[in-house]
Amino acid sequence: IDKNSKFLYVDYEYKDINPSDTDEALKTLYKFNEFCKQHNIKFYVIITPQKPLIYPYSKIDNDIKFKNHPYFLQQIKKAKDLNIIYPYNEFLEAKKDNYMFFKTEHHWTDDGAFIAYNLLMNKIQKDFPSVNKLQNNDFEYYYNNKVKADFDKTFNYGSSFYYIGLP
């Protein structure tokens, strides 16, 4: 937050996941998974694909920033003992019909979140068949032409102007 203004500036710089970070993260997940097994707890992990991997800004930019993505995917696929959900391929397919991320930010849309939810529930139902999985028709849909963002999801008149510091 800049103390001299009412603006809040957050920079979400998408960085490549280097191999040592990937390996270290997986070690931590394996360690936590062992703890869960010892305590009879099922552990599931959802890893969010980064927005520029689904919607690349440019071919050159994508190649530079995400050169280690194939290594990351390879390591995730090798992680057999972990219940990892990584909806990268599903997002690539679904983006033909729906937005997976909001245009103005890095968060999933409801469609993106529902894809991840379905993948997670499919894994959970293998372990717990009696768990109820919600379907699309279990939800009420409505559309609004106002921007949905991090700030205030109630869409009150003027709230966006308030949060970005405009009178």
C-alpha positions in Angstrom: 0.0 0.0 0.0 1.3 3.4 -1.0 1.0 5.6 2.1 0.7 8.7 0.0 -2.4 7.6 -1.9 -5.5 5.6 -1.5 -4.4 3.0 -4.1 -3.7 -0.6 -3.4 -1.2 -2.0 -5.9 -0.5 -5.7 -6.0 1.8 -7.2 -8.6 1.2 -10.8 -9.4 4.3 -11.6 -11.3 4.1 -15.1 -12.8 7.4 -16.8 -12.3 8.7 -20.1 -13.6 8.8 -22.9 -11.1 12.4 -24.0 -11.1 13.3 -27.7 -10.6 14.7 -27.3 -7.1 11.5 -25.5 -5.9 9.5 -28.3 -7.5 11.6 -31.0 -5.8 11.5 -29.2 -2.4 7.7 -28.7 -2.6 7.2 -32.4 -3.4 9.4 -33.4 -0.5 7.3 -31.3 1.8 4.1 -32.9 0.4 5.4 -36.4 0.8 6.4 -35.6 4.4 3.0 -34.2 5.2 1.4 -37.2 3.4 3.3 -39.6 5.6 2.0 -37.7 8.7 -1.6 -38.0 7.3 -1.2 -41.7 6.7 0.0 -42.3 10.2 -3.1 -40.5 11.5 -5.5 -42.2 9.1 -6.2 -39.0 7.2 -6.7 -38.8 3.4 -4.7 -36.0 1.9 -5.6 -34.4 -1.5 -3.7 -31.6 -3.2 -5.1 -29.2 -5.9 -2.4 -27.3 -7.7 -3.7 -24.3 -9.7 -2.3 -23.9 -13.2 -1.0 -20.4 -13.6 -3.2 -18.3 -15.8 -0.6 -17.5 -18.4 -0.2 -21.2 -19.0 -3.8 -21.4 -20.0 -4.0 -18.0 -21.6 -0.5 -17.1 -22.8 0.2 -13.4 -23.3 2.6 -14.2 -26.2 4.4 -17.3 -27.4 7.8 -15.8 -26.6 6.7 -14.7 -23.1 5.3 -18.1 -22.4 8.5 -19.9 -23.5 10.7 -17.7 -21.4 8.6 -17.6 -18.2 7.5 -21.2 -18.2 10.5 -23.2 -19.6 10.5 -25.5 -16.6 6.8 -26.4 -16.8 7.4 -29.7 -18.6 9.7 -30.7 -15.7 7.1 -29.7 -13.2 4.4 -31.8 -15.0 6.8 -34.7 -15.2 7.5 -34.6 -11.5 3.8 -34.3 -10.6 2.9 -37.3 -12.8 5.6 -39.3 -11.0 4.2 -38.5 -7.6 2.2 -41.7 -7.4 1.7 -41.7 -3.6 0.2 -38.3 -3.6 -3.4 -37.4 -4.5 -2.5 -34.5 -6.7 -5.1 -32.8 -8.9 -3.7 -30.5 -11.5 -6.4 -29.4 -14.0 -4.0 -28.0 -16.6 -5.3 -30.2 -19.5 -8.9 -29.9 -18.4 -8.6 -26.1 -18.4 -7.0 -26.1 -21.8 -9.9 -28.1 -23.2 -12.6 -26.2 -21.3 -11.3 -22.7 -22.2 -12.8 -23.3 -25.7 -16.3 -22.8 -24.3 -15.8 -20.9 -21.0 -13.4 -18.6 -19.2 -11.3 -20.5 -16.6 -9.9 -17.3 -15.1 -11.4 -13.8 -14.8 -10.2 -11.5 -17.5 -9.0 -8.9 -15.0 -7.2 -11.1 -12.5 -5.6 -14.4 -11.7 -8.5 -16.2 -9.8 -10.6 -19.0 -11.2 -14.0 -18.3 -12.5 -16.9 -20.4 -11.2 -16.4 -22.6 -14.3 -12.7 -23.1 -13.5 -13.4 -23.8 -9.9 -16.2 -26.3 -10.8 -13.8 -28.3 -13.0 -11.3 -28.5 -10.2 -14.1 -29.5 -7.8 -15.2 -32.3 -10.0 -11.7 -33.7 -10.3 -11.3 -33.5 -6.6 -14.6 -35.2 -5.9 -13.8 -37.9 -8.4 -10.7 -38.8 -6.3 -12.5 -38.5 -3.0 -15.4 -40.7 -4.2 -12.9 -43.5 -5.0 -11.9 -43.5 -1.3 -15.4 -42.6 0.0 -18.1 -43.8 -2.4 -20.9 -42.5 -0.2 -19.8 -38.9 -0.5 -22.3 -36.8 -2.5 -20.9 -34.9 -5.5 -22.9 -31.9 -6.6 -23.8 -31.5 -10.3 -24.3 -28.4 -12.4 -28.1 -28.5 -12.0 -27.6 -28.3 -8.2 -26.8 -24.6 -8.6 -28.8 -21.5 -9.5 -27.1 -19.5 -12.3 -27.4 -15.8 -13.0 -25.4 -13.5 -15.1 -24.3 -9.9 -14.4 -22.4 -7.5 -16.6 -20.5 -6.0 -13.6 -16.9 -6.9 -13.0 -16.4 -9.6 -10.4 -13.1 -9.2 -8.7 -11.2 -9.5 -5.4 -12.6 -6.4 -3.9 -16.3 -6.6 -3.1 -18.4 -9.3 -4.7 -21.7 -7.8 -3.7 -21.6 -5.4 -6.6 -22.9 -2.5 -4.5 -23.1 0.8 -6.5 -19.7 2.6 -6.3 -17.8 -0.1 -4.4 -15.3 -0.5 -7.2 -14.7 3.2 -7.3 -14.3 3.3 -3.5 -11.7 0.5 -3.5 -9.6 2.0 -6.3 -9.6 5.4 -4.5 -11.9 7.4 -6.8 -14.5 9.7 -5.4 
